[in-house]
Amino acid sequence: MLPPFRLARPRTLAEALDAIGDDKVPYCGGTELLLAMRAGLHRPETLVDLKKVSELSGVRRDGDSIVIGAVERHMDLAADPLLAQHLPMLAKVEGAVGNARVRAQGSIGGNLCFAEPKSDVATALVAYRAEVTLARPGDRTRTVAVEDFVAGPYWADKEPDEILVDIRVPVPAPGTRAVYLKYQISERPTVGVALSYDPQGECRLVVGAVGEVQTLWTFGDPAEIDPEAVAEELDPTPDLTGSDRYKRHVAATYIRRAVHAMAEAA
């Protein structure tokens, strides 16, 4: 059973910012939060439902960025035409998050704020050089790169009086390619590998689900990647999905496959 709590349902961002605080927690889908509450790990006084806050929804292009509202559900993002056109790797990732219930109920903003170490979404967004926008009372905002926002296992760089408003992803330059591969035997992956390559810029390799946070490497070209060397730099967390040695092995295998997939995409 869930512990008792109050429920607030603001309609605007200003109302939502007034409603949150130390024991007044914002939520949207609640796919992770409600599990934590049922387990007795979290007992907020009030849940602040953000689903009706219009400023937090929608997907649009704003100049050189694709802006994704924090309350957008995984299921809807998987089918979004803007993502399919400009960020196809992210659309594919969103279509394979967790299970059908999580995709139908969970939001991209909630996924990032919960800072799940095995998040497919965070791994993909780091490869895309994405940033999050955070708002706080007094019309103050700040932006944080996703690799810095997901600061640790279940720990995001967000203050109690802040709300994640949107995720901003730079529109990839023409010719940019991106792939995401994962090995998964349950609802959460053992390893997730995101690889993006801008021929006029850099190659970004991100490995997630292996350790406490997603890990980023940059290269000039995918051909420079040594999968075994990268795997040795990882700091795996042994768990039910495997030992540290096993996770390094699987990571090296999937990094190699990602490099091959990138070459085939070319």
Beta strands, then each sheet from edge to edge (+ up, - down):
strand 1: 6-8
strand 2: 24-27
strand 3: 46-49
strand 4: 59-62
strand 5: 65-69
strand 6: 131-136
strand 7: 140-145
strand 8: 150-152
strand 9: 155-156
strand 10: 163-170
strand 11: 177-183
strand 12: 191-197
strand 13: 203-208
strand 14: 215-219
sheet 1: 1+ 3+ 2+
sheet 2: 4+ 5- 10+ 6- 7+
sheet 3: 8+ 9-
sheet 4: 11+ 12- 13+ 14-
end
